[in-house]
Amino acid sequence: MTRWTTPALLAALALTGLTGLTGLTACSDGDSPSSVASKVASAASRAGDAVSSATAEAGRRFDDIKNGVDAKDDVRLAAPTTAADGRTTVEVTATNRADSAKSFAVQVDFTGQDGKLLDVVVVTVSDVPAGGTGKATARSTHTLSGKATAKVSRAVRY
């Protein structure tokens, strides 16, 4: 199984977390309520930028696949769970309906209860035999707040 992430995404998420913590401290050292609110809004904007960056990176990964066939209907997800490290994981099962062994690239979108996109990951289910199934685990790039759902956004067999 291969999972793609971008170093820039991880750095942005780490920065967002630190900025969010700093911005949420009490109004001291000259911080007014409006400046704290501004810092929080800025952190939220950077978090949105990180998800946009992950989505763009997923698109680039799919663009790199040559001679791929849409396989979204051949991929199923189990119910998401939370791993010991706090990250959300979901088992991905791909069914190969081709007459030779194939691999699958699968984009999994994690969304919050409010429907907002929280994270995007791409996993590879490698060397699935003809007529068989293969499994991989999609794992969020960071701890997701609240209960997350997962869906297959795109899948390509190649």
C-alpha positions as CSV (number, residue, x, y, z in Angstrom):
1,M,0.0,0.0,0.0
2,T,1.2,3.5,-0.8
3,R,-0.2,6.6,0.8
4,W,0.7,10.0,-0.7
5,T,1.0,13.2,1.3
6,T,2.9,16.4,0.7
7,P,5.5,17.8,3.1
8,A,4.0,21.2,2.5
9,L,0.6,19.9,3.7
10,L,2.1,18.5,6.9
11,A,4.0,21.6,7.6
12,A,0.9,23.8,7.0
13,L,-1.1,21.6,9.3
14,A,1.6,21.8,12.0
15,L,1.8,25.6,11.6
16,T,-2.0,25.8,11.7
17,G,-2.1,23.9,15.0
18,L,0.5,26.1,16.6
19,T,-1.1,29.3,15.4
20,G,-4.5,28.1,16.6
21,L,-3.1,27.4,20.0
22,T,-1.4,30.7,20.2
23,G,-4.4,32.6,19.0
24,L,-6.7,30.9,21.6
25,T,-4.8,32.0,24.6
26,A,-6.2,34.6,26.9
27,C,-6.3,38.2,25.8
28,S,-3.0,39.3,27.3
29,D,0.1,41.0,26.1
30,G,-2.0,43.6,24.3
31,D,-4.2,41.1,22.4
32,S,-7.7,42.4,22.1
33,P,-10.7,40.1,21.6
34,S,-10.9,41.2,17.9
35,S,-7.2,40.4,17.3
36,V,-7.6,37.0,18.9
37,A,-10.6,36.4,16.6
38,S,-8.6,37.6,13.7
39,K,-5.8,35.1,14.5
40,V,-8.4,32.3,14.8
41,A,-9.9,33.2,11.4
42,S,-6.4,33.3,9.9
43,A,-5.6,29.8,11.3
44,A,-8.9,28.5,9.9
45,S,-8.1,29.9,6.5
46,R,-4.7,28.2,6.5
47,A,-6.4,24.9,7.4
48,G,-8.7,25.4,4.4
49,D,-5.6,26.1,2.3
50,A,-4.0,22.8,3.5
51,V,-7.1,20.8,2.5
52,S,-7.0,22.6,-0.9
53,S,-3.3,21.7,-1.2
54,A,-4.0,18.0,-0.4
55,T,-6.8,17.9,-3.0
56,A,-4.5,19.4,-5.6
57,E,-1.8,16.9,-4.8
58,A,-4.3,14.1,-5.2
59,G,-5.2,15.4,-8.6
60,R,-1.5,15.4,-9.6
61,R,-1.2,11.8,-8.5
62,F,-4.1,10.8,-10.7
63,D,-2.7,12.8,-13.6
64,D,0.5,10.8,-13.4
65,I,-1.4,7.5,-14.1
66,K,-1.3,6.5,-17.7
67,N,-4.0,4.3,-19.3
68,G,-6.1,4.2,-16.2
69,V,-9.8,3.2,-16.2
70,D,-12.4,4.6,-13.9
71,A,-13.0,2.1,-11.1
72,K,-15.0,4.0,-8.5
73,D,-17.8,1.4,-8.6
74,D,-15.2,-1.3,-7.9
75,V,-14.0,0.2,-4.6
76,R,-15.7,-0.1,-1.2
77,L,-14.9,1.5,2.2
78,A,-15.4,0.0,5.6
79,A,-16.6,2.3,8.5
80,P,-14.0,4.8,9.6
81,T,-12.2,4.1,12.9
82,T,-9.8,6.1,15.1
83,A,-6.4,4.6,15.5
84,A,-4.4,4.6,18.7
85,D,-2.5,7.7,17.5
86,G,-5.8,9.6,17.0
87,R,-5.8,9.5,13.2
88,T,-8.8,8.3,11.3
89,T,-8.4,5.2,9.2
90,V,-10.7,3.3,6.8
91,E,-10.2,0.0,5.1
92,V,-10.3,0.2,1.3
93,T,-11.3,-2.9,-0.7
94,A,-10.9,-3.0,-4.5
95,T,-12.4,-5.6,-6.8
96,N,-10.5,-6.3,-10.0
97,R,-12.9,-7.1,-12.8
98,A,-10.1,-7.2,-15.4
99,D,-8.6,-10.3,-16.9
100,S,-5.1,-9.6,-15.5
101,A,-3.6,-8.3,-12.3
102,K,-4.1,-4.6,-11.8
103,S,-3.4,-1.9,-9.2
104,F,-5.8,0.8,-8.0
105,A,-5.3,4.4,-7.0
106,V,-8.1,5.5,-4.6
107,Q,-8.8,9.0,-3.4
108,V,-10.5,9.0,0.0
109,D,-12.2,12.2,1.3
110,F,-12.7,12.5,5.0
111,T,-15.5,14.9,5.9
112,G,-16.8,16.2,9.2
113,Q,-20.4,15.9,10.5
114,D,-21.1,19.4,9.1
115,G,-20.1,18.1,5.6
116,K,-16.9,20.1,5.4
117,L,-13.9,18.4,3.8
118,L,-11.3,17.7,6.6
119,D,-8.6,15.7,4.7
120,V,-7.8,14.0,1.4
121,V,-5.6,10.9,1.0
122,V,-4.7,8.7,-1.9
123,V,-3.9,5.0,-1.4
124,T,-2.7,2.4,-3.8
125,V,-4.1,-1.1,-3.7
126,S,-1.3,-3.0,-5.5
127,D,-1.3,-6.1,-7.7
128,V,-4.9,-7.2,-7.3
129,P,-5.3,-10.5,-9.1
130,A,-7.7,-10.9,-12.0
131,G,-11.2,-11.5,-10.5
132,G,-9.9,-11.0,-7.0
133,T,-9.9,-8.3,-4.3
134,G,-7.2,-6.3,-2.6
135,K,-7.2,-4.3,0.5
136,A,-5.4,-1.2,1.8
137,T,-5.9,1.3,4.6
138,A,-6.5,5.0,4.1
139,R,-5.1,7.0,7.0
140,S,-5.8,10.7,7.6
141,T,-2.7,12.9,7.6
142,H,-3.6,14.4,10.9
143,T,-6.0,14.0,13.8
144,L,-9.5,14.9,12.7
145,S,-11.8,16.7,15.1
146,G,-15.2,15.1,15.8
147,K,-16.6,12.1,14.0
148,A,-15.4,11.9,10.4
149,T,-17.0,10.0,7.5
150,A,-15.1,8.7,4.4
151,K,-16.1,8.4,0.8
152,V,-14.4,7.4,-2.4
153,S,-14.0,10.5,-4.4
154,R,-12.0,8.9,-7.3
155,A,-10.6,5.5,-8.2
156,V,-8.6,4.4,-11.1
157,R,-7.6,0.8,-12.1
158,Y,-4.3,0.6,-14.0
